[in-house]
Amino acid sequence: MRDGRPYPDHGFSTRDWAMIPPRQIRLDTLTTTKRELALDALLADDSTFYGDLFPHAVQWHGEMYLEDGVHRALRAALQQRNVIHVRVLDLDALMLADQDVAADVR
């Protein structure tokens, strides 16, 4: 568990996240970026009513950080599930692609 994001701001909007297909991720590979958990959100039946059905994670320097969806991940763990479907933004790959583009421009 961390308190805050160790990676740079990615600027992704809700619409941008929706373009990333969800994939299965093992719960034990995720590190949360939020220190506090709201019990009412954990117990709510409609906690994803206005949001994305899938949690959001960011891959940065080989680590997977759970940016949004800690309540869904905890519910999955309490249900004895080892994996959840997550939308993963791979910042490692994006930064590498940006470096390649910058090198091509020179």
N, C-alpha and C positions, 0 to 999 in steps of 0.2 A: 504494500500500500504506500502510495506517495501522496503528498499534498501539493497538487499543481502539476502542470504539464512540463515534462523535461524537453519537449520538442518545440520547434518554432511554430508560430501561428500559421496554420495552413489556409485559412480564409475560406474553407468550404462551407457552402450554404446547405440548407436542407435539401434543396433540389440537386446539388452536386452529390451529396451522400446517396440520394436515391438512384443515381446512375451506377453506383458500385454494387455488383451482385453479391449477395450474402454467401458466406462459405462457413463450413464447420470449423470451429476453433476449440481446442481443449481448454477447459476452464483454468487448469493449472499453469497455462502459459500466459495468462492475462494479469497485468498489474493495473490496479485502479488508480485513477488520478484524483479521486475524491476521498477526502478523509472522513466525511460524515455520511450517514445513511438515514434517510427519513423513513421512519417506521410506517407512517400512513401511506407513503408511496409503495412500500414493499407489500403491504397488505391489500392495496386497492385492486379491485377486479378490472378496472378500466384504465390502468396506469399508462397504456400506450394508445388510448383513444385518440388523442390529438397529435401523437408523435409517430415516429418510425417504429415498425414492429420489431426491427432488428437493432441490436446495440451497435455502437460505432467504436472501432478501435483504430489506433494509429500505430503503424510499425515504424520504429525509429531506432537506428543503430542496432538492429537485430532483436530488439525487445518489442513486445506487443502491449500497448497501453490502452486500457478501456476508458475511452473518453466519455461515452454516454451509454447507459444501460446497466449500471452496477446493480440496480434492483432486479432486473431480469436475470442477470448472472447469478445473483444470490438465490433467487427463487429456483433456478435450475439446479444449483448445488444442493439446496434443501430437498429437492426431489430426487436426489441421488443420480443426477445426470452428469456425465463427464464432459460433454461438448454442448455448445450452443451455436446457432447461426449468427454470424456477425458480419457487418460490412467493414472491410479493412482497407484503410487508406495507407498505402505503402509509401511513406515519405522517403525511405531509403532509395527506392526506384525513381521517384520523382526528382530528387536532388541529383541523382546520377544522370538522368535524362537532361536536366537543365545544364549540367556541366558539359555534356556531350554537345548540346546545341550551342553553348557559348564557345566551345572549342572549334566547331564548324564555322562559326561566324568569323573567327579570326583568320 
